[in-house]
Amino acid sequence: MQVSVESTGSIGRKMTVEVPAERIEQSVESRLKSMVKRVRLDGFRPGKVPFNVVKSRYSDSVRQEVIGEVLENTFRDASVQQNLRVAGLPQIELQALAVGQPLVYVANFDVYPEFVVADVTGLELKRPVAEVQDADIDNMLNTILKQQREWKDVERAAQSGDLVRIDFEGSVDGETFAGGTAQDYPVELGAGRMLPDFEAALMGMSAGETKTAEVAFPEDYQAENLKGKTAQFKLTVHKVQEESLPELNEEFIKQFGVDDGSLESFRAEVKKNMTRELGNALKAQVKQQVMEGLSNLHEIDLPSALVKDEIQHVREEFSQSTGNSADNIPDDLFQPQAARRVKLGLIVGEIIRQKGLQRDPARVDAMLETLAASYEDPAALINYYRTNRQAMQTVEAAVMEDMIVEWVLAQAQVTDEARDFESVMNRKQAPAAA
């Protein structure tokens, strides 16, 4: 096998490979002979089909199979021979494919970029620090109660905190628009999920009342046809309801698995869960800063095949999270996120390689236990991971990323920043559209 390699860029390579004809022909002949005893053809007893008949009937398809395998195997062997770290699948062009002649092909591909891990000692990071306070627990208990609330009809004007059920029909310059009409639509006043003018118009309205209100859409509204426009909404209120919260008593508390039903035990359980969530959020925010810092410190040429593969992963994640097909969305919209992931993956891999970081089984076990802690049957979840290699790889990769974060934090300029639970968890809701 003859191999030659040319550089087509900083990470681009063009490799020409010539495979002797004998390797192809011997493989084809051997495979055809092995088929004689297995081939069944009309007019012949099983295992008695003459070799020349088998060859005439199957030589073309067998040759295609052999060539496919030879391309795969010789490309891999040639890459090892040339000490090339190939990134992604190559683009292969056949140059010569005549029977009895050498097989010649050209493979175009990228190699993994070679770079030195940057000095992180000058990296400035802010490490958020927070604890769960009694007031945070009070707020969480109130949230839990609200999740179990009921709505009861009232005969009065609507006020903040009420739920109103309405029909609405919106128009701009006398023309209705998509999404501007609904029937029996629930609106919780004061929740900030509707445009300010829309909620303000409903304040003070009673069941059976109808009116038309002016509603201004912001300049940065998501729908292009409504940005900065003022719409007229016809509003009809069918019901005004106020919330009715359950009583925080023993019966209510036991629904959450607190056997003794005491408020003290319930608060302790809630605090434990909040503390775990807070810890995860703090850790995630530090990790995000570290990864952003590492990305900014490195300029790397990205292998196009890796970015292309990652675009597909981002596309699939988008479809799963939204429930909508992303097949018609251009690659360009997913490219920045995909490129960022590939870049960070290369940096993380190079840090692991250059710094000699090793997988720590004890840390993997600890992460599994942390992941399983919030599940009803922790042992079952841990068993799932341990018997699923792909799932375990995600845990092992997360552990290695944690080790890299610690490596950076040990050298970077880190300043602790006091935060409160709500700001860390980012629980404040942004206003939504009408």
C-alpha positions as CSV (number, residue, x, y, z in Angstrom):
1,M,0.0,0.0,0.0
2,Q,1.4,3.4,-1.1
3,V,0.4,6.5,0.9
4,S,1.1,10.2,0.3
5,V,-0.2,13.1,2.4
6,E,-0.5,16.8,1.5
7,S,-1.5,19.7,3.8
8,T,-4.5,21.7,2.5
9,G,-4.6,24.1,5.4
10,S,-3.7,24.3,9.1
11,I,-5.7,21.2,9.9
12,G,-6.8,20.1,6.4
13,R,-5.1,17.0,4.8
14,K,-5.3,15.3,1.5
15,M,-4.2,11.7,1.5
16,T,-3.7,9.6,-1.6
17,V,-3.8,5.8,-1.1
18,E,-3.0,3.1,-3.7
19,V,-4.0,-0.5,-2.8
20,P,-2.5,-3.4,-4.8
21,A,-4.9,-5.1,-7.1
22,E,-4.0,-8.5,-5.6
23,R,-5.4,-7.5,-2.2
24,I,-8.8,-6.7,-3.8
25,E,-8.9,-9.8,-6.1
26,Q,-7.8,-12.2,-3.4
27,S,-10.5,-11.0,-1.1
28,V,-13.2,-11.2,-3.8
29,E,-12.1,-14.7,-4.8
30,S,-12.0,-15.9,-1.2
31,R,-15.4,-14.5,-0.4
32,L,-17.0,-16.0,-3.5
33,K,-15.5,-19.4,-2.7
34,S,-16.9,-19.3,0.8
35,M,-20.4,-18.6,-0.7
36,V,-20.5,-21.8,-2.8
37,K,-21.8,-24.0,0.1
38,R,-24.3,-21.4,1.2
39,V,-25.8,-20.2,-2.1
40,R,-29.2,-21.6,-3.1
41,L,-30.2,-21.3,-6.8
42,D,-33.1,-22.9,-8.7
43,G,-31.9,-26.0,-10.6
44,F,-29.1,-26.8,-8.2
45,R,-28.9,-28.8,-5.1
46,P,-27.9,-26.9,-1.9
47,G,-24.1,-26.5,-1.8
48,K,-23.7,-27.8,-5.4
49,V,-23.8,-24.6,-7.3
50,P,-20.7,-24.4,-9.5
51,F,-18.2,-21.7,-8.6
52,N,-18.3,-20.1,-12.1
53,V,-22.1,-19.6,-11.6
54,V,-21.7,-18.1,-8.2
55,K,-18.9,-15.8,-9.6
56,S,-21.0,-14.7,-12.5
57,R,-24.1,-14.0,-10.3
58,Y,-22.4,-12.4,-7.3
59,S,-19.0,-11.0,-8.2
60,D,-20.1,-7.4,-8.7
61,S,-21.9,-7.2,-5.3
62,V,-19.1,-9.0,-3.5
63,R,-16.5,-6.6,-5.1
64,Q,-18.5,-3.6,-3.9
65,E,-18.5,-5.1,-0.3
66,V,-14.8,-5.8,-0.5
67,I,-14.0,-2.3,-1.8
68,G,-16.0,-0.7,1.0
69,E,-14.2,-2.7,3.6
70,V,-10.8,-2.0,2.0
71,L,-11.4,1.7,1.9
72,E,-12.3,1.7,5.6
73,N,-9.4,-0.5,6.7
74,T,-6.7,1.1,4.5
75,F,-7.7,4.6,5.5
76,R,-7.5,3.6,9.2
77,D,-4.1,1.9,8.7
78,A,-2.7,4.7,6.6
79,S,-3.8,7.3,9.2
80,V,-1.9,5.3,11.9
81,Q,1.1,4.9,9.6
82,Q,1.2,8.7,9.0
83,N,0.6,9.5,12.7
84,L,-2.6,11.5,11.8
85,R,-5.3,12.2,14.4
86,V,-8.3,12.2,12.1
87,A,-11.2,14.4,13.2
88,G,-14.5,13.0,11.8
89,L,-15.2,11.0,8.7
90,P,-13.2,11.7,5.5
91,Q,-14.5,12.6,2.1
92,I,-13.3,9.8,-0.2
93,E,-13.0,10.1,-4.0
94,L,-12.2,7.0,-6.0
95,Q,-9.5,7.7,-8.7
96,A,-9.1,4.2,-10.1
97,L,-11.4,1.2,-9.8
98,A,-10.7,-1.0,-12.8
99,V,-10.8,-4.8,-12.2
100,G,-7.3,-6.2,-12.0
101,Q,-5.8,-2.7,-11.5
102,P,-4.7,-1.0,-8.2
103,L,-7.4,0.7,-6.3
104,V,-6.5,4.4,-5.9
105,Y,-8.5,6.9,-3.8
106,V,-8.1,10.4,-2.4
107,A,-9.3,11.2,1.2
108,N,-9.9,14.7,2.2
109,F,-10.2,15.3,6.0
110,D,-9.3,17.5,9.0
111,V,-7.0,16.4,11.7
112,Y,-7.3,17.5,15.4
113,P,-5.6,20.9,15.9
114,E,-2.5,20.9,17.9
115,F,-2.2,23.7,20.5
116,V,-0.7,24.5,23.8
117,V,-3.1,24.9,26.7
118,A,-3.2,28.6,27.7
119,D,-2.0,30.0,31.0
120,V,-5.1,30.4,33.2
121,T,-3.4,32.3,36.0
122,G,-4.7,35.6,34.8
123,L,-8.3,34.4,34.4
124,E,-10.6,36.5,36.6
125,L,-13.6,34.6,37.9
126,K,-16.5,35.4,40.3
127,R,-17.6,32.5,42.4
128,P,-21.2,32.9,43.7
129,V,-21.7,32.0,47.3
130,A,-25.1,31.5,48.8
131,E,-27.0,29.6,51.5
132,V,-30.6,28.6,52.0
133,Q,-32.2,31.0,54.5
134,D,-35.4,30.6,56.6
135,A,-37.1,33.1,54.4
136,D,-36.2,31.1,51.3
137,I,-37.8,28.0,52.9
138,D,-40.9,30.1,53.7
139,N,-41.1,31.2,50.1
140,M,-40.7,27.6,48.9
141,L,-43.5,26.4,51.2
142,N,-45.7,29.1,49.8
143,T,-44.8,28.0,46.3
144,I,-45.7,24.4,47.2
145,L,-49.1,25.5,48.6
146,K,-49.7,27.5,45.4
147,Q,-49.0,24.4,43.3
148,Q,-51.9,22.7,45.1
149,R,-54.3,25.7,45.1
150,E,-57.8,25.8,43.8
151,W,-59.7,28.6,42.1
152,K,-63.1,29.7,43.4
153,D,-65.6,32.0,41.7
154,V,-66.1,35.4,43.2
155,E,-68.7,38.1,42.5
156,R,-66.5,41.2,42.5
157,A,-64.2,43.2,40.3
158,A,-60.9,41.5,39.3
159,Q,-57.8,42.4,41.3
160,S,-54.1,41.4,41.4
161,G,-53.7,37.7,42.2
162,D,-57.1,36.7,40.7
163,L,-57.6,34.4,37.8
164,V,-59.9,35.7,35.1
165,R,-61.3,33.6,32.3
166,I,-61.8,35.7,29.2
167,D,-62.4,35.8,25.4
168,F,-60.2,38.2,23.5
169,E,-59.8,39.3,19.9
170,G,-57.0,41.5,18.9
171,S,-56.5,43.6,15.8
172,V,-54.1,46.1,14.4
173,D,-55.5,48.8,12.0
174,G,-58.7,46.8,11.9
175,E,-57.0,43.5,10.8
176,T,-56.8,40.5,13.1
177,F,-53.5,38.7,13.5
178,A,-52.3,35.2,14.3
179,G,-52.3,34.4,18.0
180,G,-54.5,37.4,18.7
181,T,-57.8,35.5,19.4
182,A,-58.8,33.0,22.1
183,Q,-61.8,31.8,24.0
184,D,-62.1,31.0,27.7
185,Y,-58.5,31.9,28.2
186,P,-57.1,31.9,31.8
187,V,-55.1,35.0,32.8
188,E,-53.5,35.2,36.3
189,L,-53.4,38.9,37.1
190,G,-50.1,40.1,38.5
191,A,-48.2,37.0,37.3
192,G,-46.5,39.0,34.5
193,R,-47.2,36.4,31.8
194,M,-49.1,38.9,29.7
195,L,-48.2,42.3,28.3
196,P,-48.6,45.1,30.9
197,D,-51.4,47.0,29.0
198,F,-53.3,43.7,28.6
199,E,-53.3,42.9,32.3
200,A,-54.0,46.5,33.3
201,A,-57.1,46.5,31.2
202,L,-58.5,43.5,33.0
203,M,-58.0,45.0,36.4
204,G,-61.3,46.0,37.8
205,M,-63.4,44.1,35.3
206,S,-66.2,41.8,36.5
207,A,-67.8,38.7,35.1
208,G,-70.0,39.5,32.1
209,E,-68.3,42.8,31.3
210,T,-66.9,43.6,27.9
211,K,-64.6,46.4,26.7
212,T,-61.9,47.3,24.2
213,A,-58.4,48.1,25.3
214,E,-55.3,49.6,23.7
215,V,-52.3,47.3,24.1
216,A,-48.8,48.4,23.1
217,F,-46.3,45.8,21.8
218,P,-42.7,46.4,22.7
219,E,-40.1,47.2,20.0
220,D,-38.3,43.9,20.7
221,Y,-41.5,41.7,20.5
222,Q,-40.8,38.3,18.9
223,A,-43.4,38.7,16.1
224,E,-42.0,41.0,13.4
225,N,-45.5,42.2,12.3
226,L,-46.3,43.4,15.9
227,K,-43.1,45.1,17.0
228,G,-43.8,48.6,18.3
229,K,-47.5,48.4,17.2
230,T,-50.5,49.2,19.2
231,A,-53.3,46.7,19.0
232,Q,-57.0,47.0,20.0
233,F,-58.2,44.0,22.1
234,K,-61.9,43.3,22.6
235,L,-62.0,41.7,26.1
236,T,-64.9,39.7,27.5
237,V,-64.7,38.4,31.1
238,H,-66.6,35.2,31.9
239,K,-65.3,34.5,35.4
240,V,-63.3,36.1,38.2
241,Q,-61.7,33.6,40.5
242,E,-59.6,34.0,43.6
243,E,-57.1,31.4,44.9
244,S,-57.8,29.1,47.8
245,L,-54.7,27.6,49.3
246,P,-54.7,24.3,51.2
247,E,-53.9,24.3,54.8
248,L,-50.3,23.4,55.8
249,N,-51.3,20.6,58.2
250,E,-50.3,17.1,58.9
251,E,-52.5,15.6,56.2
252,F,-51.0,17.9,53.5
253,I,-47.4,17.3,54.7
254,K,-47.7,13.5,54.6
255,Q,-48.5,13.7,50.9
256,F,-44.9,14.6,50.4
257,G,-43.5,11.5,52.1
258,V,-42.9,13.1,55.5
259,D,-44.1,10.3,57.7
260,D,-44.5,12.2,61.0
261,G,-46.4,15.0,59.2
262,S,-44.7,17.6,61.3
263,L,-43.9,21.1,60.0
264,E,-40.4,20.9,61.4
265,S,-39.7,17.7,59.5
266,F,-41.2,19.1,56.3
267,R,-39.1,22.2,56.5
268,A,-36.0,20.1,57.0
269,E,-36.8,18.0,53.9
270,V,-37.6,21.1,51.9
271,K,-34.3,22.7,53.0
272,K,-32.4,19.5,52.0
273,N,-33.8,19.6,48.5
274,M,-33.3,23.3,48.2
275,T,-29.7,23.0,49.3
276,R,-29.0,20.3,46.8
277,E,-30.5,22.4,44.0
278,L,-28.6,25.5,45.1
279,G,-25.4,23.6,45.2
280,N,-26.0,22.3,41.6
281,A,-26.8,25.8,40.4
282,L,-23.7,27.4,42.0
283,K,-21.6,24.7,40.5
284,A,-23.1,25.2,37.1
285,Q,-22.5,28.9,37.2
286,V,-18.9,28.5,38.1
287,K,-18.4,25.9,35.4
288,Q,-20.0,28.2,32.8
289,Q,-17.6,31.0,33.7
290,V,-14.6,28.6,33.6
291,M,-15.6,27.2,30.2
292,E,-16.2,30.7,28.8
293,G,-12.8,31.8,30.1
294,L,-11.1,28.8,28.5
295,S,-12.8,29.4,25.2
296,N,-11.8,33.0,25.2
297,L,-8.1,32.1,25.9
298,H,-7.8,29.8,22.9
299,E,-8.0,30.4,19.2
300,I,-8.5,27.0,17.5
301,D,-9.2,25.9,13.9
302,L,-12.3,23.7,14.2
303,P,-12.6,20.5,12.2
304,S,-15.6,21.0,9.9
305,A,-16.7,17.3,10.2
306,L,-16.9,17.6,14.0
307,V,-18.9,20.8,13.7
308,K,-21.2,19.3,11.2
309,D,-21.9,16.3,13.4
310,E,-22.5,18.5,16.4
311,I,-25.0,20.6,14.4
312,Q,-27.0,17.5,14.0
313,H,-26.9,16.8,17.7
314,V,-28.1,20.4,18.5
315,R,-30.9,20.0,15.9
316,E,-32.1,16.8,17.5
317,E,-32.0,18.4,21.0
318,F,-34.0,21.3,19.7
319,S,-36.6,18.9,18.3
320,Q,-36.8,17.0,21.5
321,S,-37.1,20.1,23.7
322,T,-39.7,21.8,21.6
323,G,-41.6,18.9,20.2
324,N,-41.3,20.4,16.7
325,S,-39.3,19.1,13.7
326,A,-36.1,21.1,13.0
327,D,-35.5,19.5,9.6
328,N,-36.3,22.6,7.7
329,I,-34.2,24.9,9.9
330,P,-30.9,26.0,8.2
331,D,-27.7,24.7,9.7
332,D,-26.5,28.3,10.1
333,L,-28.8,28.8,13.1
334,F,-27.3,25.9,15.0
335,Q,-23.7,26.5,13.9
336,P,-22.6,28.9,16.6
337,Q,-23.7,26.6,19.5
338,A,-22.3,23.6,17.7
339,A,-19.0,25.3,17.1
340,R,-18.8,26.4,20.7
341,R,-19.3,22.8,21.9
342,V,-16.7,21.5,19.6
343,K,-14.2,24.1,20.7
344,L,-14.7,23.4,24.4
345,G,-14.5,19.7,23.7
346,L,-11.2,20.1,22.0
347,I,-9.9,22.3,24.9
348,V,-11.1,19.9,27.5
349,G,-9.6,17.0,25.7
350,E,-6.3,18.7,25.3
351,I,-6.1,19.7,29.0
352,I,-6.8,16.1,30.0
353,R,-4.1,14.9,27.6
354,Q,-1.4,17.5,28.4
355,K,-2.0,17.6,32.1
356,G,-2.4,13.8,32.5
357,L,-5.7,13.9,34.3
358,Q,-7.0,10.5,35.1
359,R,-10.6,9.2,35.7
360,D,-11.2,9.0,39.4
361,P,-13.6,6.0,40.2
362,A,-14.4,7.4,43.7
363,R,-15.6,10.7,42.1
364,V,-17.7,8.8,39.6
365,D,-19.3,6.9,42.4
366,A,-20.0,10.1,44.3
367,M,-21.6,11.8,41.2
368,L,-23.8,8.7,40.7
369,E,-25.0,9.0,44.3
370,T,-25.7,12.7,43.9
371,L,-27.6,12.1,40.7
372,A,-29.7,9.3,42.3
373,A,-30.4,11.2,45.6
374,S,-33.5,13.0,44.2
375,Y,-35.1,9.8,42.9
376,E,-37.5,7.5,44.7
377,D,-35.4,4.5,44.0
378,P,-31.7,5.6,44.0
379,A,-30.3,2.1,43.7
380,A,-32.3,1.4,40.5
381,L,-30.9,4.6,38.9
382,I,-27.4,3.7,39.8
383,N,-27.8,0.2,38.4
384,Y,-29.1,1.7,35.2
385,Y,-26.0,3.8,34.8
386,R,-23.7,1.0,35.7
387,T,-25.3,-1.4,33.1
388,N,-25.5,1.3,30.4
389,R,-22.0,2.1,29.0
390,Q,-23.2,5.2,27.1
391,A,-24.9,6.6,30.1
392,M,-21.8,5.9,32.3
393,Q,-19.6,7.8,29.7
394,T,-21.7,10.9,30.3
395,V,-21.1,10.7,34.0
396,E,-17.4,10.0,33.6
397,A,-17.2,13.0,31.2
398,A,-18.9,15.2,33.7
399,V,-16.5,14.1,36.4
400,M,-13.5,15.0,34.1
401,E,-15.0,18.4,33.5
402,D,-15.4,19.0,37.2
403,M,-11.7,18.1,37.6
404,I,-10.8,20.6,34.9
405,V,-12.9,23.3,36.7
406,E,-11.0,22.6,39.9
407,W,-7.7,22.8,38.1
408,V,-8.6,26.2,36.7
409,L,-10.0,27.5,40.0
410,A,-6.7,26.5,41.7
411,Q,-4.8,28.8,39.4
412,A,-7.1,31.6,38.3
413,Q,-7.9,34.9,40.2
414,V,-11.2,33.9,42.0
415,T,-13.3,36.3,43.9
416,D,-16.2,35.1,46.0
417,E,-19.5,36.9,45.4
418,A,-22.3,36.8,47.9
419,R,-25.7,36.0,46.4
420,D,-29.1,35.1,47.6
421,F,-31.1,31.9,46.7
422,E,-33.6,33.5,44.4
423,S,-30.9,35.3,42.2
424,V,-28.8,32.1,41.9
425,M,-31.8,30.0,41.0
426,N,-33.0,32.7,38.6
427,R,-36.6,32.1,39.5
428,K,-37.9,35.5,38.6
429,Q,-40.2,35.3,35.5
430,A,-39.9,37.7,32.6
431,P,-43.2,39.2,31.2
432,A,-44.7,37.2,28.4
433,A,-46.8,38.2,25.4
434,A,-50.5,38.7,25.0
